[in-house]
Amino acid sequence: MMKIYWTKINEIIDETAEIKTFLLDCPEDFDWEEGAHTHFALKGFNEGERPNRSLVRHMSISTLPSEKSIGITTRIRKDCSEFKSILRTYEHGQEVALFKTHSNVPLRREQKNIYLLSSGVGLATFRPLVLEYFNRPDGVKHVHSLNVDSGRQFLFTDLFKSSSEKKFTSQFVDNRVDYYREVEKLASDQDGLFYVVGSDEFLLQNIDLLRMNGIKANQIILDKHKRRVPEFLTF
Ligand SMILES: Cc1cc2nc3c(=O)[nH]c(=O)nc-3n(C[C@H](O)[C@H](O)[C@H](O)COP(=O)(O)OP(=O)(O)OC[C@H]3O[C@@H](n4cnc5c(N)ncnc54)[C@H](O)[C@@H]3O)c2cc1C
């Protein structure tokens, strides 16, 4: 039986004008790995005969268990779905549900350079990977993050700050031209591992470019169930 965890919002952080992080109390037996996503559900989602899918979304967990809160970071635009228009009204103490939590993108400790490529709020998926790397850098040569956000609503800029001591570099760009120019440069590392998070269209464009620059399928890591990876990475 799938276990549904009901928990409460303990804090809401305004990250940027449109992006919020909901910090949830961590149920005692709820655990996850860096890069995990979960099913995040609003009150009432399982009250009908069938689960109401308009009250459920996949969301990455933007925190690590050591932070003692489950972070959900999302963009809520003025024009938004029913899900987000309800979430927007939620306050401290509101109950929400989580289920089916799994990481497709844990940190790979293979003595390589890691490149974290993301668009917009996709950076949230990588926040716990970077924290995990800072806590224990073993088996990773260097990490570089490249994030594109055309609205310049750059996220987590305190954490995503270059540091030679930590062997970490971070870059934010505000347009796709600069973004893809940078990806091409990063792809000159023929031995690197390239994690990509964003819309399917974003994934496909990144994969195309990486591939044209000699990067192999087994060097590209997507936040997709392993059953679905071949749809993106068969070449
Ligand atoms: C593994 C995985 C991890 C994910 N992690 C995250 C994460 O950490 N954070 C995150 O934010 N998302 C994440 N997503 C995506 C998430 O599941 C949602 O698909 C996404 O946030 C869009 O939410 P939404 O459908 O509620 O639409 P919205 O964000 O509200 O809207 C999306 C677009 O559609 C338009 N739109 C939608 N509905 C309406 C409507 N009724 N009327 C008018 N316009 C409308 C909006 O204007 C907007 O342009 C993840 C997805 C996967 C598969």
The ligand as an SDF file (V2000), in Angstrom:
LIG
                    3D

 53 58  0  0  0  0  0  0  0  0999 V2000
   10.1200   15.0640  -11.3420 C   0  0  0  0  0  0  0  0  0  0  0  0
    9.4810   16.4300  -11.3580 C   0  0  0  0  0  0  0  0  0  0  0  0
    9.9020   17.3950  -10.4340 C   0  0  0  0  0  0  0  0  0  0  0  0
    9.3110   18.6700  -10.4400 C   0  0  0  0  0  0  0  0  0  0  0  0
    9.7370   19.5870   -9.5250 N   0  0  0  0  0  0  0  0  0  0  0  0
    9.1720   20.8150   -9.4980 C   0  0  0  0  0  0  0  0  0  0  0  0
    9.5680   21.7720   -8.5110 C   0  0  0  0  0  0  0  0  0  0  0  0
   10.4120   21.5160   -7.6450 O   0  0  0  0  0  0  0  0  0  0  0  0
    8.9750   22.9760   -8.5300 N   0  0  0  0  0  0  0  0  0  0  0  0
    8.0210   23.3080   -9.4700 C   0  0  0  0  0  0  0  0  0  0  0  0
    7.5130   24.4320   -9.4280 O   0  0  0  0  0  0  0  0  0  0  0  0
    7.6330   22.4310  -10.4030 N   0  0  0  0  0  0  0  0  0  0  0  0
    8.1760   21.1840  -10.4340 C   0  0  0  0  0  0  0  0  0  0  0  0
    7.7670   20.2710  -11.3760 N   0  0  0  0  0  0  0  0  0  0  0  0
    6.6980   20.6710  -12.3360 C   0  0  0  0  0  0  0  0  0  0  0  0
    5.3550   20.6630  -11.6350 C   0  0  0  0  0  0  0  0  0  0  0  0
    4.9230   19.3200  -11.4490 O   0  0  0  0  0  0  0  0  0  0  0  0
    4.2790   21.4360  -12.4180 C   0  0  0  0  0  0  0  0  0  0  0  0
    4.0690   20.7930  -13.6470 O   0  0  0  0  0  0  0  0  0  0  0  0
    4.6520   22.8720  -12.6650 C   0  0  0  0  0  0  0  0  0  0  0  0
    5.0310   23.5220  -11.4520 O   0  0  0  0  0  0  0  0  0  0  0  0
    3.4840   23.6100  -13.3020 C   0  0  0  0  0  0  0  0  0  0  0  0
    2.4360   23.6930  -12.3690 O   0  0  0  0  0  0  0  0  0  0  0  0
    0.9360   23.9040  -12.7670 P   0  0  0  0  0  0  0  0  0  0  0  0
    0.4890   22.8470  -13.6910 O   0  0  0  0  0  0  0  0  0  0  0  0
    0.1550   23.9700  -11.4810 O   0  0  0  0  0  0  0  0  0  0  0  0
    0.8510   25.1980  -13.6220 O   0  0  0  0  0  0  0  0  0  0  0  0
    1.2560   26.7230  -13.4210 P   0  0  0  0  0  0  0  0  0  0  0  0
    2.6790   26.8400  -12.9970 O   0  0  0  0  0  0  0  0  0  0  0  0
    0.2560   27.4500  -12.6180 O   0  0  0  0  0  0  0  0  0  0  0  0
    1.0890   27.1500  -14.9080 O   0  0  0  0  0  0  0  0  0  0  0  0
    1.9100   26.6640  -15.9640 C   0  0  0  0  0  0  0  0  0  0  0  0
    1.5870   27.4790  -17.2080 C   0  0  0  0  0  0  0  0  0  0  0  0
    0.2710   27.2110  -17.6830 O   0  0  0  0  0  0  0  0  0  0  0  0
   -0.5740   28.3290  -17.5530 C   0  0  0  0  0  0  0  0  0  0  0  0
   -1.8240   27.8830  -16.8850 N   0  0  0  0  0  0  0  0  0  0  0  0
   -1.9870   26.7310  -16.2260 C   0  0  0  0  0  0  0  0  0  0  0  0
   -3.2290   26.5860  -15.7910 N   0  0  0  0  0  0  0  0  0  0  0  0
   -3.8770   27.6740  -16.1730 C   0  0  0  0  0  0  0  0  0  0  0  0
   -5.2140   28.1230  -16.0120 C   0  0  0  0  0  0  0  0  0  0  0  0
   -6.1210   27.3970  -15.3640 N   0  0  0  0  0  0  0  0  0  0  0  0
   -5.5270   29.3160  -16.5520 N   0  0  0  0  0  0  0  0  0  0  0  0
   -4.6120   30.0400  -17.2080 C   0  0  0  0  0  0  0  0  0  0  0  0
   -3.3690   29.6650  -17.3950 N   0  0  0  0  0  0  0  0  0  0  0  0
   -3.0020   28.5140  -16.9010 C   0  0  0  0  0  0  0  0  0  0  0  0
    0.1760   29.3340  -16.6810 C   0  0  0  0  0  0  0  0  0  0  0  0
   -0.0880   30.6650  -17.0560 O   0  0  0  0  0  0  0  0  0  0  0  0
    1.6310   28.9800  -16.9530 C   0  0  0  0  0  0  0  0  0  0  0  0
    2.1370   29.6080  -18.0850 O   0  0  0  0  0  0  0  0  0  0  0  0
    8.3160   18.9980  -11.3930 C   0  0  0  0  0  0  0  0  0  0  0  0
    7.9030   18.0250  -12.3070 C   0  0  0  0  0  0  0  0  0  0  0  0
    8.4800   16.7640  -12.2950 C   0  0  0  0  0  0  0  0  0  0  0  0
    7.9910   15.7450  -13.2910 C   0  0  0  0  0  0  0  0  0  0  0  0
  1  2  1  0
  2  3  1  0
  2 52  2  0
  3  4  2  0
  4  5  1  0
  4 50  1  0
  5  6  2  0
  6  7  1  0
  6 13  1  0
  7  8  2  0
  7  9  1  0
  9 10  1  0
 10 11  2  0
 10 12  1  0
 12 13  2  0
 13 14  1  0
 14 15  1  0
 14 50  1  0
 15 16  1  0
 16 17  1  0
 16 18  1  0
 18 19  1  0
 18 20  1  0
 20 21  1  0
 20 22  1  0
 22 23  1  0
 23 24  1  0
 24 25  2  0
 24 26  1  0
 24 27  1  0
 27 28  1  0
 28 29  2  0
 28 30  1  0
 28 31  1  0
 31 32  1  0
 32 33  1  0
 33 34  1  0
 33 48  1  0
 34 35  1  0
 35 36  1  0
 35 46  1  0
 36 37  1  0
 36 45  1  0
 37 38  2  0
 38 39  1  0
 39 40  1  0
 39 45  2  0
 40 41  1  0
 40 42  2  0
 42 43  1  0
 43 44  2  0
 44 45  1  0
 46 47  1  0
 46 48  1  0
 48 49  1  0
 50 51  2  0
 51 52  1  0
 52 53  1  0
M  END
$$$$
